[in-house]
Amino acid sequence: MAETKSTCCYCGVGCGVIIESRDGQVTGVRGDPDHPANFGRLCTKGATLHLSARHESRALHPELRRSRATARSSATWDEALDYAAGRFAELIGSDGPDAVGFYISGQLLTEDYYAFNKLARALVGTNNIDTNSRLCMSSAVAGYKLTLGADAPPACYEDIDHADLFFVAGSNAAWAHPVLFRRIEEARARNPQTRLVVVDPRRTDTAAAADLHLRILPGTDIALVNAMLHVLLADGLVDRAYIAAHTEGFEALERTVRDYSPRTAARICGVDADEIITAARAFGRARAALSLYCQGLNQSTHGTHNNAAIVNLHLATGQIGRPGAGPFSLTGQPNAMGGREVGGMATLLPGHRDPADPAHRAEVAALWEVPELPARPGKTAVEMFEAVARGEIKAIWIACTNPAQSLPDQRLVRAALARAELVVLQEAYRDTDTARFADVLLPAASWGEKDGTVTNSERRITRVRTAVPPPGEARADWAIAADFALRLAARLGRADAARLFAWPADESGPAAIFDEHRSTTLGRDLDIGGLDYARLEREGPQQWPLPSGAPAGRARLYEDGVFPTASGRARFADTRHVEPAERPDERYPLILNTGRLRDQWHGMSRTGIVAQLFGHTPRPALDVHPDDLTARALRAGGLARVASRRGELIVAVHASTDVSPGQVYLPMHWGSRFMRGAGANALTLPAFDPLSKQPELKCAAVEVTKVDLPYRVVGLARLEPGVAHALQPLLERFAYATLVPFGRDEPLVELDARDRAAPDAETLAALDAALGFAGGVRELRYEDPSRAVGKRIRFAAGCIAAVRLAGETRATEWLREVMLRGASDASLRRLALAPLDRPPAAGPARGRVVCNCFDVSEDEIARELAGTRSLGELQARLKCGTECGSCLPELRRLAAAGAGARAVRA
């Protein structure tokens, strides 16, 4: 067995991992105790990474179609890349370089990002290169640049240990950044005087842990923060000396916030004025205040100013550049920061340069030894796909991302991909929503198979090392980009391409690219002149800046009060409340919010492979306040149509007081691979912030109406290679359908479909074939055509291997439990097809899994809490929450609820 140090490929915390492998296969993963981001801890997603390393859903070979009238077929790398290069060259020659675009990903390594950026700008001559980080971090970039002068988070994880106030806004860190939240919990346990203030429209697990939860209306963050500054001024809690010595522009902001009294802001935000005053005084009186914020602030049409308002608070109180204090944006993706460093966005150039600045363009052109870089502004994510839809961009190259699920207004995005003359998809997984639109599919290496670097939220660069070879013919992303560049250059007559992309084709290639990237940072705010692969190997992960000769990187920035602006002073932004781009009205009276779940990641291309990660939340469900359910004659667990001005979905509804009346919440993770429809982004709007170009994904107007789909079809099967892939096309044949993996050691997959009437014979036959029914002697069948009831059971080794129930499905839960337990009983044959009004018990109901590490369910916890008086005793009995700790916030809530119930009974 071999062990390889690397990083987790999920969120921006950047946890170190140790990959265990044998014979070229990943066999296990554990946290790296030496990595300063996590010290050995992993969340539920990171702890199951090895289970996601299976190959059944991977893209293994290049595929190509030369006509939309035909399906893709296998091709050689030469055929696929030559075809793509030829088509790109034709379009560039006839329509200019801006007729093509590149849409890449915060999950690429820094070296991959750099290769694509050089390809687009130095060879093609277009600024049409953007990244899915536009959807999560661009407002943080713009907010830092607007106020502090550079895209550089000034704080670090160590500051968590020194803060005595955590101000968390627009972040459910307990779920989205669990390892970081464990550190916050530990800091609070060490110092009970430490306070946690959370700003969020929903009562999340993070909010539930807070000393004060400001449950504002969506889109009102600026009014709240301005009112806090109003209180700080009135109470004399601003640091006038710091403001005078290190900032500029405060006078204008001071005049603005006079209009934001707590009472005025309370009317805008929907919270009590006293709560605003309490939050402001806690911030102003804190010895060290650390703000942590994420998508709730960023994904907004005024996301830049949301970020800037938080920075304003820190500048006004001098809470920056010292231990425990600072505005700290939490990065959503594992290498969104690295992509920003190399300029892998339409609005950035390498080394934090600006493509709109002629001097910056000239600097990069000189470094790359090309005559010039393109001056015309590039299209950002939403703009790029709008341009594809108009026919302005004719070919688009997509790498390591899934825009046919993740971008807002999916109706437009999918129409754009269908219209494009050429779609190239460079992807590790062959079955993403975007893959169906690809004319060229290029198999890419993935986690555990790549070599390079990533940068986490605290500016810490970590080596990513290859543990196993990529499967099939998959290649490293940077190598694919470089190979394509050479082929394109030959067609464009660019003789300098061999020099531009002269990186070794072997394992030393990433190091050569990193050295080139390093040269673009010299003398800049992110100077890493003192860093190379050798130092990373020798000393471990390092923070930037780390200039040549420096003994170490800088943990926190601006300790000297000098900022990377023309004057050396930080700038206050004159932030003002602006109404969201879309407000409720009579037709669409509810506000839709979207976000993450604890155990899933983005579009589930990776986490969707791991059945146990569905245990906490098996299916997409819309959280609706009970009052809104009653007003619409909806019942919890029933189905409803959610409609916006752009599209609609049918989903189950869940009664929840975690959302306020008039608001609903839908997780972002489900797309067409796991449900009928395009997911949450069928509903969201493409409006974006004018500065950051980040779209509004947190505030869309919708209506929810009851749907009656009485006919149900269920398919259950062992989750063997190919089964889920065979079931996915069937989702679109029903009005409502979900595909859900269940279990752990021998997992199942379940298709649950509803419609107004029985499906046609062709659909049932396709379902039976996907479930492996072939009419053999190990199968039982029951038919009642008069009631449109049909059932199939397939046995293997005495156990149920597959089930199809149509029209009469009351035994579904029982059969699922029987299959999960692997029960082998002759009576199953008699009971399995019976028209059961009350199926036999399959043991105690388990309910939703709370602790994934030890497979402990909510019902099991509730039974223990009925007689257990402390969380510690619960953990001693069931072990829940004692491994990764991701479930600890929920365990504490359940324990508190149990204690409250016992107190009431007493």
Secondary structure by P-SEA (a helix, b strand, c coil): cbbbbbbbcccccbbbbbbbbcccccccccccccccccccccccccccccccccccccccbbbbbcccccccccccaaaaaaaaaaaaaaaaaccccccbbbbbcccccaaaaaaaaaaacccccccccccccccccaaaaaaaaacccccccccccccccccccccccccccccccaaaaaaaaaaaaacccbbbbbbccccccccccccccccccccaaaaaaaaaaaaaaaaccccaaaaaccccaaaaaaaaaccccaaaaaaaacccaaaaaaaaaaaaaccbbbbbbccccccccaaaaaaaaaaaaaaaacccccccccbbbbbccccaaaaaaacccccccccccccccaaaaaaaaaaaccccccccccccaaaaaaaaaaccccbbbbccccccccccaaaaaaaaaaaccbbbbbcccccccccccccbbbbbbccccccccccccccbbbbbbbccccccccccaaaaaaaaaaaaaaaacccccccccccccccaaaaaaaaaaaaaacccccccccccaaaaaaccccccccccccccccccccccccccccccbbbbbbbbbbcccccccccccbbbbbbcccccccccccccccccccccccbbbbbbcaaaaaaacccccbbbbbbcccbbbbbbbbbcccccccbbbbbccccccccccccccccccccccccccccccccccbbbbbbbbcbbbbbbcccccccccccccccccccbbbbbbbbccbbbbbbbbbccccccaaaaaaaaaaacccccccbbbbbbccccbbbbbbbccccccbbbbcccccaaaaaaaaaaaccccccccccccccccccccccccccccccccccccaaaaaaaaaccccaaaaaaacccccccccaaaaaaaaaaaaaaaaaaac
